[in-house]
């Protein structure tokens, strides 16, 4: 009987959500909900900072206590019945959410900030990474266990953590001097609909919700996923079996590639900007494609280990040096940074071979990225832009069935967002939009408005601060006006930040890269987010990006009045105007104090817009604090005669 009672008591142990662990950071200055599961009717006793808070689990075993507001400090201990959580801090907690630009890791941006990252450690900044998950059926009660569970900041701990989150923690610690908790729940390639609740979609976009309901048959989804995986694996197997490059050892140092075609991987546009050249004449080419070049190594560096940088490329690769594979990457975006081990390089000529595997056609290298060897003594050997090229195994389009999964409406809200509430927060960062620059871009303002208001309702914080990170510049620049969906999403982000209280915009129109959808300047992104939070929370006089407060037109001129002077008077670029026909034309503009005078090439201008392009590289309107003016479009008023 005693043994049975002991077993029953053990089974009645209180269970906590993943968010509540030793090392956690709790929000200062706000009530702090603490919750979990227990047996129905069980008494739950929470002890924190010498005070006790008690409650009883309801009929479903759910319980919650709310601790009163706390001042920053720690470390403290929290006990919940027989559970003990040590090393808890009180400070500020930030939730960073969105898609792959939040996902971009410290490892990815390390070459940009090596000296800044190498020696920095701070146990007052803690990191929590929500594990990837999705659910088509409805909200879950908890997130999955994660290896980054309130880890203190160090180079090692942060290596695979969000670079934006990492730098935001550092920035906010410098601003406030209090502990910082960074929660990251993001997932690359996901549209905003995946982060919205079913109620929101049912109210505004019921057709979107029906897409998720179709995938609620779990067996059908599993069958589709298995079929897709088998088809993909078989495609890969056939390609490898029929690739003469694998059987013929086209990666070997002594392989005779003298009959291969020589191809210039990079070209130059009339404006002097580099451009990537397709490596094959057939842009639809799918399968494996081989490229080779030779790198000269002197006697002093022969046999020495080094790093090999092969830029980025489209889309997967296996890379070999002198017949030995030194690295591989399964998709297009990550930079190729491979290690050549000691003893592999020889004096004189060394064979570098890159085997492309492309399922989307048009294999190519990406210009404006580093292509070189870097030795430990700092010596660098540049790679040539010329490559010998040859077809490997030409394949038919890769079959596969996409089960939808993580990109379906509501599924990330259900599995990665809903379980976090009501964990007390200081603010939210939303960095997403790239996946909504297609045909649905026109809905983005509605979706983003509903996301902010819906998340605030979920947390029961109607004034929860939001920093919305605007899309960066990307893709090939153009000198002509563009009908750009990237601009449509940017304008939606600007409009939502302007109309919602305690929401601000982090404009990063100057931090992007033409050839990389994941620009590397994440510290600067975090600095602008931090400036926005400082403005919302503590210092309303903090200046953000310049904003237009009035736009007035005359017959051949538009005068824009701003909320602050620009950094310098003079010529401005990337302005366009349109008459009643809506056809935009380039326009000359001049800054003078807090005004911009736009000379109109058309009579009676009705609209003016700025930086309305995928990549408006000449945009040069900056506020006096150095923050860029956001892209915008405005209808202008005409004074009465």
C-alpha positions as CSV (number, residue, x, y, z in Angstrom):
1,X,0.0,0.0,0.0
2,X,2.9,2.4,0.8
3,X,4.6,1.6,-2.5
4,X,1.3,2.3,-4.3
5,X,0.8,5.6,-2.6
6,X,4.4,6.6,-3.4
7,X,3.9,5.7,-7.1
8,X,0.7,7.8,-7.2
9,X,2.5,10.8,-5.6
10,X,5.3,10.5,-8.2
11,X,2.7,10.4,-11.0
12,X,1.1,13.6,-9.6
13,X,4.3,15.6,-10.3
14,X,3.7,19.1,-11.5
15,X,4.6,19.6,-15.2
16,X,5.8,23.0,-16.6
17,X,5.9,24.3,-20.1
18,X,9.3,24.4,-21.9
19,X,9.6,28.1,-21.3
20,X,9.9,27.5,-17.5
21,X,13.4,26.2,-16.9
22,X,16.4,27.0,-14.8
23,X,18.2,30.0,-16.3
24,X,15.0,31.7,-17.6
25,X,14.4,35.4,-17.8
26,X,11.2,36.8,-16.4
27,X,9.8,40.2,-17.4
28,X,10.3,43.1,-15.0
29,X,7.7,45.7,-14.2
30,X,4.7,43.5,-15.3
31,X,2.6,40.7,-13.7
32,X,4.3,37.4,-14.4
33,X,2.0,34.4,-15.2
34,X,3.4,31.0,-14.2
35,X,1.4,28.0,-15.4
36,X,1.5,24.3,-16.0
37,X,-0.3,20.9,-15.6
38,X,-1.0,18.7,-12.6
39,X,-3.6,16.2,-11.5
40,X,-7.1,17.6,-11.3
41,X,-7.6,19.3,-7.9
42,X,-4.0,19.1,-7.0
43,X,-2.7,22.0,-4.8
44,X,0.1,23.9,-6.4
45,X,2.5,26.0,-4.4
46,X,4.9,28.5,-6.1
47,X,7.7,30.1,-4.0
48,X,9.6,33.0,-5.4
49,X,11.7,35.6,-3.6
50,X,10.5,34.4,-0.2
51,X,6.8,34.7,-1.1
52,X,4.4,31.9,-1.7
53,X,1.6,31.8,-4.2
54,X,-1.0,29.0,-4.1
55,X,-3.7,27.7,-6.5
56,X,-5.6,24.5,-7.3
57,X,-5.4,22.7,-10.6
58,X,-8.8,22.7,-12.4
59,X,-10.7,19.6,-13.7
60,X,-8.3,19.3,-16.7
61,X,-5.3,19.7,-14.5
62,X,-4.5,23.2,-15.6
63,X,-3.2,25.8,-13.1
64,X,-1.8,29.3,-13.2
65,X,-0.6,31.8,-10.7
66,X,0.4,35.4,-11.4
67,X,3.3,36.9,-9.6
68,X,3.2,40.6,-8.9
69,X,5.5,43.0,-10.8
70,X,9.2,42.6,-10.0
71,X,12.2,44.8,-10.2
72,X,15.1,43.7,-12.4
73,X,17.7,41.5,-10.7
74,X,18.8,38.0,-9.9
75,X,19.7,35.3,-9.9
76,X,16.7,33.9,-8.0
77,X,15.3,30.5,-7.3
78,X,11.7,29.4,-8.0
79,X,10.1,26.3,-6.5
80,X,6.9,24.8,-7.7
81,X,5.8,21.9,-5.4
82,X,8.8,19.5,-5.8
83,X,10.4,21.3,-8.8
84,X,13.2,23.8,-8.4
85,X,14.3,26.3,-11.1
86,X,17.6,27.9,-10.4
87,X,19.5,31.0,-11.7
88,X,16.3,32.9,-12.8
89,X,16.7,36.5,-13.8
90,X,14.3,39.4,-13.9
91,X,14.8,41.8,-16.8
92,X,13.4,42.4,-20.3
93,X,12.0,39.6,-22.5
94,X,11.8,40.0,-26.3
95,X,10.0,37.7,-28.8
96,X,11.6,37.6,-32.3
97,X,9.5,36.0,-34.9
98,X,9.2,35.8,-38.7
99,X,11.0,33.8,-41.4
100,X,14.5,33.1,-42.5
101,X,16.1,36.5,-41.9
102,X,15.4,36.0,-38.2
103,X,16.7,32.4,-38.6
104,X,20.1,33.6,-40.1
105,X,22.6,32.4,-37.5
106,X,25.6,34.0,-35.8
107,X,27.7,31.4,-37.7
108,X,26.4,32.8,-41.0
109,X,27.3,36.4,-40.2
110,X,30.5,35.6,-38.3
111,X,32.9,36.8,-41.0
112,X,31.2,40.2,-40.9
113,X,31.6,40.6,-37.1
114,X,34.3,38.2,-36.0
115,X,36.1,40.5,-33.7
116,X,32.8,41.6,-32.2
117,X,31.7,38.1,-31.5
118,X,34.9,36.3,-30.5
119,X,35.4,37.4,-27.0
120,X,31.9,38.5,-25.9
121,X,30.2,36.6,-23.1
122,X,27.4,37.8,-21.0
123,X,25.5,35.6,-18.5
124,X,22.9,38.4,-18.1
125,X,21.7,37.7,-21.7
126,X,19.8,34.4,-22.2
127,X,18.7,32.8,-25.4
128,X,15.7,30.5,-26.0
129,X,15.0,29.0,-29.5
130,X,11.6,27.6,-30.1
131,X,11.9,24.3,-31.9
132,X,10.4,24.0,-35.4
133,X,6.9,22.4,-35.3
134,X,3.5,22.8,-37.0
135,X,0.0,21.6,-36.4
136,X,-3.0,21.6,-38.7
137,X,-5.6,20.7,-36.0
138,X,-5.4,23.6,-33.6
139,X,-3.4,25.2,-30.9
140,X,-1.0,23.1,-28.9
141,X,-0.4,23.4,-25.1
142,X,3.4,23.5,-25.3
143,X,6.4,23.8,-27.7
144,X,8.9,21.0,-28.4
145,X,12.0,20.7,-26.2
146,X,14.9,22.7,-27.6
147,X,18.7,22.5,-27.2
148,X,18.9,26.4,-26.8
149,X,16.9,26.7,-23.6
150,X,17.8,29.9,-21.9
151,X,21.5,29.5,-22.6
152,X,23.7,32.5,-21.6
153,X,25.3,34.4,-24.4
154,X,28.8,33.2,-25.6
155,X,30.2,32.6,-29.0
156,X,29.7,28.8,-28.6
157,X,26.2,29.0,-27.3
158,X,25.1,31.6,-29.8
159,X,26.8,30.0,-32.9
160,X,23.5,28.5,-34.2
161,X,21.2,31.1,-32.7
162,X,19.5,34.0,-34.5
163,X,22.0,36.8,-35.3
164,X,19.3,39.4,-35.0
165,X,18.2,38.0,-31.6
166,X,21.8,37.8,-30.4
167,X,22.7,41.4,-31.4
168,X,19.3,42.7,-30.1
169,X,20.1,41.2,-26.7
170,X,23.5,42.9,-26.6
171,X,22.0,46.2,-27.8
172,X,19.2,46.2,-25.2
173,X,21.6,45.2,-22.4
174,X,23.8,48.2,-23.3
175,X,20.8,50.5,-23.3
176,X,19.2,49.3,-20.0
177,X,21.8,47.5,-18.0
178,X,19.2,44.8,-16.9
179,X,19.1,41.1,-17.8
180,X,17.8,40.3,-21.3
181,X,15.8,37.3,-22.5
182,X,15.6,36.6,-26.3
183,X,13.0,34.2,-27.5
184,X,13.2,33.3,-31.2
185,X,10.3,31.5,-32.9
186,X,10.8,31.8,-36.6
187,X,10.9,29.5,-39.6
188,X,12.4,30.1,-43.0
189,X,10.2,30.5,-46.1
190,X,7.0,30.8,-44.2
191,X,4.2,33.2,-45.2
192,X,2.4,35.4,-42.7
193,X,-0.7,33.3,-42.9
194,X,1.0,30.5,-41.1
195,X,1.4,32.8,-38.1
196,X,-2.3,33.8,-37.9
197,X,-5.0,32.2,-35.8
198,X,-7.8,30.2,-37.3
199,X,-10.4,32.8,-36.0
200,X,-8.6,35.6,-37.8
201,X,-8.5,33.7,-41.1
202,X,-12.1,32.5,-40.7
203,X,-13.2,36.1,-40.3
204,X,-11.2,37.7,-43.1
205,X,-9.9,35.0,-45.5
206,X,-11.9,31.8,-45.1
207,X,-10.5,30.3,-48.3
208,X,-7.0,30.4,-46.7
209,X,-8.3,28.4,-43.8
210,X,-9.8,25.8,-46.1
211,X,-6.3,25.0,-47.3
212,X,-5.3,23.9,-43.8
213,X,-8.5,21.9,-43.2
214,X,-7.7,19.9,-46.3
215,X,-4.5,18.7,-44.6
216,X,-6.2,17.6,-41.3
217,X,-6.3,14.0,-42.5
218,X,-3.0,12.9,-40.9
219,X,-2.8,9.6,-42.8
220,X,-3.2,11.4,-46.1
221,X,-0.4,13.9,-45.2
222,X,1.9,11.1,-44.1
223,X,1.2,9.3,-47.4
224,X,1.9,12.4,-49.4
225,X,5.1,13.0,-47.5
226,X,6.3,9.4,-48.0
227,X,5.5,9.5,-51.7
228,X,7.4,12.8,-52.1
229,X,10.4,11.6,-50.2
230,X,10.6,8.4,-52.2
231,X,10.3,10.2,-55.5
232,X,13.0,12.7,-54.4
233,X,15.3,9.9,-53.3
234,X,14.8,7.9,-56.5
235,X,15.5,11.0,-58.6
236,X,18.8,11.5,-56.7
237,X,19.7,7.8,-57.1
238,X,19.1,7.8,-60.8
239,X,21.2,11.0,-61.2
240,X,24.1,9.5,-59.3
241,X,23.9,6.2,-61.1
242,X,24.0,7.8,-64.5
243,X,26.5,10.6,-63.8
244,X,29.7,9.9,-65.7
245,X,31.5,12.4,-63.5
246,X,31.2,10.2,-60.4
247,X,32.3,7.0,-62.1
248,X,35.0,8.8,-64.1
249,X,36.4,10.7,-61.1
250,X,36.1,14.1,-62.7
251,X,37.2,15.5,-59.3
252,X,40.7,14.0,-59.4
253,X,43.8,16.1,-59.8
254,X,45.0,14.1,-62.8
255,X,41.7,14.0,-64.6
256,X,42.0,15.4,-68.2
257,X,39.5,18.2,-68.6
258,X,41.2,19.8,-71.6
259,X,38.2,19.2,-73.8
260,X,35.8,20.9,-71.4
261,X,34.3,24.3,-72.3
262,X,35.8,27.3,-70.7
263,X,33.1,29.5,-69.1
264,X,33.2,33.0,-67.6
265,X,31.1,32.7,-64.4
266,X,30.7,36.4,-63.9
267,X,30.0,39.2,-66.3
268,X,29.7,42.9,-66.2
269,X,26.7,45.0,-66.9
270,X,26.8,48.4,-68.7
271,X,26.6,50.1,-65.4
272,X,29.6,48.2,-64.1
273,X,27.8,46.0,-61.7
274,X,28.8,42.3,-61.8
275,X,26.2,39.8,-63.0
276,X,26.1,36.0,-62.9
277,X,26.4,34.0,-66.1
278,X,24.5,30.7,-66.5
279,X,27.1,27.9,-66.8
280,X,25.1,26.1,-69.5
281,X,23.4,27.4,-72.6
282,X,20.2,25.6,-71.5
283,X,18.5,27.6,-68.7
284,X,16.2,24.7,-68.1
285,X,19.1,22.3,-67.4
286,X,18.3,20.0,-64.4
287,X,20.6,17.4,-62.9
288,X,24.3,17.4,-62.1
289,X,26.7,19.8,-63.7
290,X,30.5,19.8,-63.2
291,X,32.9,22.8,-63.0
292,X,36.7,22.8,-62.5
293,X,39.6,25.2,-62.1
294,X,43.2,25.0,-61.0
295,X,44.6,26.9,-58.0
296,X,48.3,27.6,-57.7
297,X,49.8,27.1,-54.2
298,X,53.4,28.0,-53.3
299,X,55.8,25.8,-51.4
300,X,55.3,27.7,-48.1
301,X,51.6,26.9,-48.1
302,X,51.6,23.4,-49.6
303,X,50.2,20.9,-47.1
304,X,48.8,23.7,-44.9
305,X,45.1,23.7,-43.9
306,X,43.0,26.6,-45.0
307,X,39.5,27.8,-45.6
308,X,37.9,27.6,-49.0
309,X,35.3,30.2,-49.8
310,X,33.2,29.4,-52.9
311,X,30.7,32.2,-52.5
312,X,27.2,31.0,-52.9
313,X,25.7,29.1,-55.8
314,X,22.5,27.7,-57.3
315,X,21.6,25.5,-55.9
316,X,23.2,22.4,-54.2
317,X,26.8,21.4,-54.5
318,X,29.5,18.9,-53.6
319,X,33.0,20.5,-53.6
320,X,36.3,18.6,-54.1
321,X,39.9,19.5,-53.8
322,X,42.4,17.1,-55.5
323,X,39.8,14.3,-55.6
324,X,38.7,14.6,-52.0
325,X,35.3,16.1,-51.0
326,X,35.8,19.0,-48.6
327,X,32.2,20.1,-48.3
328,X,28.6,20.0,-49.5
329,X,25.5,22.1,-49.1
330,X,21.9,21.0,-50.0
331,X,20.4,24.3,-51.1
332,X,21.2,27.7,-52.6
333,X,21.4,30.2,-49.8
334,X,24.2,29.3,-47.3
335,X,27.7,30.7,-48.1
336,X,30.1,27.9,-49.0
337,X,32.8,28.0,-46.3
338,X,34.7,24.7,-46.4
339,X,37.8,23.5,-44.6
340,X,40.7,22.1,-46.6
341,X,42.5,19.8,-44.2
342,X,46.3,19.6,-43.7
343,X,48.2,17.6,-46.2
344,X,45.7,17.9,-49.1
345,X,47.1,20.9,-51.0
346,X,50.2,20.3,-53.0
347,X,52.9,22.7,-54.3
348,X,51.9,24.0,-57.7
349,X,48.6,23.2,-59.4
350,X,45.6,22.0,-57.3
351,X,42.3,20.9,-58.8
352,X,39.1,22.6,-57.4
353,X,35.9,20.8,-58.6
354,X,32.4,21.9,-57.8
355,X,29.6,19.5,-58.8
356,X,26.3,21.4,-59.0
357,X,23.0,19.6,-58.4
358,X,20.1,21.7,-59.6
359,X,16.4,20.9,-59.7
360,X,15.3,24.4,-60.8
361,X,17.6,24.8,-63.8
362,X,20.2,27.4,-64.6
363,X,23.2,26.4,-62.5
364,X,25.3,29.4,-61.7
365,X,27.7,31.0,-59.2
366,X,26.6,34.2,-57.4
367,X,28.8,37.2,-57.9
368,X,29.7,39.8,-55.2
369,X,30.6,36.9,-52.8
370,X,34.1,35.9,-51.8
371,X,35.9,33.2,-53.8
372,X,39.3,32.4,-52.4
373,X,41.6,30.3,-50.1
374,X,42.5,31.8,-46.7
375,X,45.5,30.4,-44.9
376,X,46.1,30.6,-41.1
377,X,48.8,33.2,-41.6
378,X,46.3,35.5,-43.4
379,X,47.6,34.8,-46.9
380,X,44.8,34.7,-49.5
381,X,44.7,33.1,-52.9
382,X,41.8,34.4,-55.1
383,X,39.9,32.0,-57.3
384,X,39.5,32.7,-61.0
385,X,36.1,33.7,-62.4
386,X,36.8,31.3,-65.3
387,X,35.7,27.7,-64.9
388,X,35.9,24.6,-67.1
389,X,32.4,23.2,-67.4
390,X,30.8,19.9,-68.5
391,X,27.4,18.3,-68.2
392,X,27.0,15.5,-65.8
393,X,23.7,13.7,-65.7
394,X,20.9,15.6,-67.4
395,X,17.6,14.8,-65.7
396,X,13.9,15.3,-66.2
397,X,12.1,17.7,-63.7
398,X,12.3,16.3,-60.2
399,X,9.0,14.8,-59.2
400,X,7.6,15.1,-55.7
401,X,4.4,15.8,-53.8
402,X,4.4,18.8,-51.5
403,X,2.3,18.1,-48.4
404,X,2.2,21.8,-47.5
405,X,3.3,21.3,-44.0
406,X,4.9,24.3,-42.3
407,X,3.6,26.9,-44.9
408,X,-0.1,26.2,-44.4
409,X,-2.3,28.9,-42.8
410,X,-2.4,28.8,-38.9
411,X,0.0,25.9,-38.4
412,X,2.8,27.8,-36.9
413,X,0.5,29.9,-34.8
414,X,-0.9,26.7,-33.4
415,X,2.4,25.0,-32.6
416,X,5.1,27.7,-32.1
417,X,3.2,30.8,-31.1
418,X,0.1,30.0,-29.1
419,X,1.9,27.8,-26.5
420,X,4.2,30.7,-25.5
421,X,1.4,32.9,-24.2
422,X,1.0,34.4,-21.7
423,X,4.7,34.4,-20.9
424,X,5.3,38.0,-20.0
425,X,7.1,40.0,-22.7
426,X,8.5,43.5,-23.1
427,X,8.1,43.6,-26.9
428,X,7.9,41.7,-30.2
429,X,10.0,41.8,-33.3
430,X,8.3,40.9,-36.6
431,X,10.8,40.3,-39.4
432,X,8.9,38.6,-42.3
433,X,7.4,39.4,-45.7
434,X,9.7,37.9,-48.4
435,X,7.3,34.9,-48.8
436,X,4.4,37.2,-49.4
437,X,5.9,39.2,-52.3
438,X,3.9,37.2,-54.8
439,X,0.4,37.6,-56.0
440,X,-1.0,37.9,-52.4
441,X,1.1,41.0,-51.6
442,X,-2.0,43.2,-51.8
443,X,-3.4,41.5,-48.7
444,X,-0.3,42.0,-46.6
445,X,-1.5,45.1,-44.8
446,X,-4.7,43.4,-43.6
447,X,-2.7,40.3,-42.5
448,X,-0.1,42.2,-40.6
449,X,-2.7,44.4,-38.9
450,X,-4.5,41.3,-37.8
451,X,-1.3,39.6,-36.7
452,X,-0.3,42.5,-34.4
453,X,-3.8,42.9,-32.9
454,X,-4.3,39.1,-32.6
455,X,-1.0,38.5,-30.8
456,X,-1.8,41.3,-28.5
457,X,-5.1,39.8,-27.7
458,X,-3.5,36.4,-27.1
459,X,-1.1,37.9,-24.6
460,X,-3.9,40.1,-23.2
461,X,-1.6,43.1,-23.7
462,X,-3.3,45.6,-26.0
463,X,-0.3,47.9,-25.9
464,X,2.4,45.2,-26.4
465,X,5.2,47.0,-28.4
466,X,5.9,45.7,-31.9
467,X,8.9,46.5,-34.0
468,X,8.2,45.7,-37.7
469,X,11.3,45.2,-39.8
470,X,10.7,46.4,-43.3
471,X,12.0,44.3,-46.2
472,X,15.5,45.2,-47.3
473,X,16.6,46.0,-50.8
474,X,17.1,42.9,-53.0
475,X,17.5,41.8,-56.6
476,X,18.9,43.6,-59.6
477,X,18.7,47.4,-59.5
478,X,16.8,49.3,-62.1
479,X,17.0,52.8,-63.4
480,X,13.3,52.7,-64.4
481,X,10.1,52.7,-62.4
482,X,9.0,49.3,-61.3
483,X,5.7,47.7,-60.4
484,X,7.3,46.0,-57.4
485,X,5.5,43.6,-55.0
486,X,8.4,44.0,-52.7
487,X,7.5,47.7,-52.5
488,X,3.8,46.8,-51.9
489,X,4.8,44.7,-48.9
490,X,7.2,47.5,-47.7
491,X,4.4,50.0,-47.9
492,X,2.0,47.7,-46.0
493,X,4.6,47.4,-43.3
494,X,5.0,51.2,-43.2
495,X,1.3,51.7,-43.0
496,X,0.7,49.2,-40.2
497,X,3.5,50.7,-38.1
498,X,2.0,54.2,-38.7
499,X,-1.6,53.4,-37.8
500,X,-1.1,51.1,-34.8
501,X,-0.2,52.6,-31.4
502,X,3.1,51.4,-29.9
503,X,4.2,49.9,-33.3
504,X,7.2,51.2,-35.1
505,X,9.1,50.5,-38.3
506,X,12.8,49.5,-38.6
507,X,13.7,50.6,-42.1
508,X,16.6,48.6,-43.6
509,X,16.3,49.6,-47.2
510,X,20.0,50.3,-47.3
511,X,21.2,47.1,-45.6
512,X,20.3,44.5,-48.2
513,X,22.2,42.8,-51.0
514,X,21.3,42.5,-54.6
515,X,22.4,38.8,-54.8
516,X,21.4,37.6,-51.4
517,X,17.9,37.4,-49.9
518,X,19.6,37.0,-46.5
519,X,21.8,40.1,-46.1
520,X,24.5,39.8,-43.5
521,X,24.4,43.1,-41.7
522,X,22.3,41.9,-38.9
523,X,24.0,43.9,-36.1
524,X,22.8,47.1,-37.9
525,X,19.3,45.6,-38.1
526,X,19.3,44.9,-34.4
527,X,20.5,48.4,-33.7
528,X,17.6,49.9,-35.6
529,X,15.2,47.6,-33.8
530,X,16.7,48.6,-30.4
531,X,16.3,52.3,-31.3
532,X,12.6,51.7,-32.1
533,X,12.0,50.0,-28.8
534,X,13.8,52.8,-27.0
535,X,11.4,55.2,-28.7
536,X,8.3,53.2,-27.9
537,X,9.1,52.3,-24.3
538,X,11.3,55.0,-22.7
539,X,12.2,58.0,-24.9
540,X,9.5,59.4,-27.2
541,X,12.0,62.0,-28.3
542,X,14.3,59.4,-29.9
543,X,14.2,60.1,-33.6
544,X,13.4,57.3,-36.0
545,X,13.3,57.3,-39.8
546,X,12.1,60.5,-41.4
547,X,8.4,60.5,-42.2
548,X,6.3,62.7,-44.6
549,X,3.7,64.7,-42.7
550,X,2.4,66.7,-45.7
551,X,2.6,66.5,-49.5
552,X,1.5,69.4,-51.6
553,X,1.6,69.7,-55.4
554,X,1.7,72.6,-57.8
555,X,1.5,72.4,-61.6
556,X,5.1,71.0,-61.9
557,X,6.3,70.4,-58.4
558,X,5.6,68.4,-55.3
559,X,6.8,69.7,-51.9
560,X,7.1,67.1,-49.1
561,X,7.3,68.3,-45.5
562,X,9.0,65.8,-43.1
563,X,8.9,65.4,-39.3
564,X,12.6,66.2,-39.1
565,X,15.4,67.8,-41.1
566,X,17.3,65.5,-43.4
567,X,21.0,64.8,-42.7
568,X,22.2,67.0,-45.6
569,X,20.8,69.3,-48.2
570,X,21.3,68.4,-51.8
571,X,20.2,66.1,-54.6
572,X,18.1,63.1,-53.8
573,X,17.4,60.1,-56.0
574,X,14.8,57.4,-56.5
575,X,11.8,59.7,-56.6
576,X,9.0,59.3,-59.1
577,X,5.7,61.1,-59.8
578,X,2.5,60.3,-61.7
579,X,-0.4,62.3,-63.1
580,X,-4.0,61.1,-63.0
581,X,-3.1,58.2,-65.4
582,X,-1.0,56.6,-62.7
583,X,2.0,56.2,-65.0
584,X,5.1,56.9,-62.9
585,X,8.2,58.7,-64.2
586,X,11.5,59.5,-62.7
587,X,11.8,62.9,-61.1
588,X,14.5,65.1,-59.8
589,X,14.4,65.9,-56.1
590,X,16.3,68.2,-53.7
591,X,16.5,68.2,-49.9
592,X,16.4,71.5,-48.0
593,X,16.0,71.2,-44.2
594,X,12.8,69.4,-43.4
595,X,11.5,69.6,-47.0
596,X,12.0,67.7,-50.2
597,X,11.2,69.5,-53.4
598,X,10.3,67.1,-56.3
599,X,10.4,68.6,-59.8
600,X,7.6,66.9,-61.8
601,X,8.1,65.9,-65.4
602,X,4.3,65.7,-65.8
603,X,1.7,68.4,-65.3
604,X,-0.6,68.3,-62.3
605,X,1.1,65.4,-60.4
606,X,-1.3,63.3,-58.4
607,X,1.1,60.8,-56.7
608,X,4.7,60.8,-55.5
609,X,6.7,57.8,-54.4
610,X,10.2,57.1,-53.2
611,X,12.5,54.0,-53.5
612,X,9.6,52.1,-55.0
613,X,11.8,49.3,-56.5
614,X,13.0,45.9,-55.6
615,X,16.5,47.3,-55.0
616,X,16.6,51.2,-55.0
617,X,20.3,51.4,-54.6
618,X,20.5,55.1,-55.1
619,X,18.1,56.0,-52.3
620,X,19.9,58.6,-50.2
621,X,17.4,60.3,-48.0
622,X,18.6,60.0,-44.4
623,X,17.4,61.7,-41.2
624,X,19.9,63.7,-39.1
625,X,20.5,60.6,-36.9
626,X,21.6,58.6,-39.9
627,X,18.4,56.4,-40.2
628,X,17.1,56.1,-43.8
629,X,13.8,57.4,-44.9
630,X,11.3,54.5,-45.6
631,X,10.1,53.9,-49.2
632,X,6.6,55.3,-49.6
633,X,3.9,56.2,-52.0
634,X,1.6,59.2,-51.4
635,X,-1.3,60.9,-53.0
636,X,-0.7,64.6,-53.0
637,X,-3.0,67.4,-52.2
638,X,-3.5,70.4,-54.6
639,X,-4.0,73.8,-53.0
640,X,-7.2,75.6,-53.9
641,X,-6.9,78.4,-56.4
